[in-house]
Amino acid sequence: MAGTKSKKVKKSGADKVFEIALYILSALILIMVLYPLYFVVIASFSDPSAVASGKVWLWPQGFTLDGYEELLRHDEIWTGYWNTILYTITGTLFGMFVNIFAAYALSRKDLVGRRFFMMMFVVTMFFNGGLIPTFLTIKDFGLYDSFWVMVIPFAVSTYNIIVARTFFENSIPEDLNDAAKIDGCGNLYYFFKIVLPLSKAILAVIGLWTAVGMWNSYFNALIYIKDSAKYPLQLILRNILITNNLQMSFGSGEAMQIALRLSNLMRYSVIIVSTLPIMCFYPFVQKYFNQGVMIGAVKG
């Protein structure tokens, strides 16, 4: 009957116990995940001796900003930030372009040789040419020590293609394409005007994964970039820590103690400086993230 309120289903004692246990388990997992991050934050503002002695638990002890001051004293950090932002934005856009296009093409049942192309992509997940052939190939293409070496050669991700392809197969009805063709809609128009607007969830997921990978990347720059002015942030921070450790090892007495203290402080400060910007980006795509991951993982 309209207007009648639906009766609430009474939970049994076993259901209540299970629900309480589930909440407790979820809270414990949340603490296990969040506390290490919180500890890094408070440790970066604490005296290293207090951290080493186990006195830092919930609040900073011996509050200090020496780690951040020493880290930000290096002017190349700002160059690294700027380079990393450019690499991340350009690499994410280019990576999404090639991966989403490939995933949509492989999701189309009318693509001739679809299984063969998919197999070729999957093979690259298990076999590759190795570091030296890759280095020689990049050098022959004129990408060595260039901006584009961080963007083009490693843009294709087979895993992202598989996840996006699964999303297109399971979430975009084939009848929608048939209806669009009846109305005179071409393939490109259908993809850009219909498929992409319905795929915000998977676009957010692939974009976040690609952006995080680009932001944290340092090995490719270590191998393929020679000019320090093109170094990303992660590589610059790595070099700062190595230099600081070398200075500490060659020091003696009071100078070595000061260098050791700064080295311990900078380890935590480096984590905060390098991860905070990309963590701030996550809330903007969080509402699509869970939906895209679950839909893309339904079928392999």
C-alpha positions, 0 to 999 in steps of 0.5 A: 500500500502506498505511503506505508512504511516498510518494516525494519528487519530485526537482526538476530543475536548472531547477526549483531555479534558478526556486525560488531566483530566486523566493525572492530576488525575494520577499525583495527585494519584502519589503524594499522594502515593510518598509524604508520602514515601518522607516525611519519608525520609526527616523527618528521617534527620530532627530535631524532633521539626521541624517535629512536628511543621510542618516546614518539607515539601520539605527539611530536617530542622535541618539536623541530623543523630542522629536517624541513629547513635542511631539505628546502635549503636545496634549491634543486628541489623546486626544479624537481617539483616542477619537472615532476608536475610536468612529467605527471600531467603529460605522462598521465594524459598520454598514458590514458590516451593510449591505454583507453583507446587500446582497451576500447578497441580490444573490447569491441567484438567486431575487431578482427584479430582481437584475441591475437592482439590481446595475447601480444599485450599479455606476453609483455607482462611476462617477457621484455627485452631487458635493460640494455636493449631498451636503453639502446632502443631509446637512444636510437630513437633520440629520446635519451636525456629528453623530456619525452623519455619519461612520457612515451616509452613506458606509457603503455600498461597492459594491466590498465588496458585489461582493467579498462577493457573489462569495464567497457565489456561489462558496463557499456551495453552492445545495444547502445552501439547498435542504437547509435549506429541506427541514428547515424553515429560513427565510431569516433563520435560514439566513443567520445560522446557516449562511451567516455561520459559513461566511463568516468569511474574507470577513467578516474581509476586509470588516471590515478594509477598512472599519475601515482606511478609517474609521480613516484618514478625515479628509476627511468630518470636515473637510467635515461636522463643525464642532465640534472636540470631534468631530474624529477623530484624523487631522484633529487631527494634520493641524491640529497639523502645520499649526499647527506649520508656521505657527509656524515660518513666522512665527518667526525665528532660533533660534526658527525653527530649533527649530520646524523641528526639531520640525516634522520630528520630528513628521512621522514621529511623526504617522505612527507615532501614527496607524497603529500601533493599526490595524496591531496589529489586522491579525494577528488577522484575517490568517489569514482575509485571504488566503483571503477576498481570493482567494475573493472575486476569483475571479469578478467 
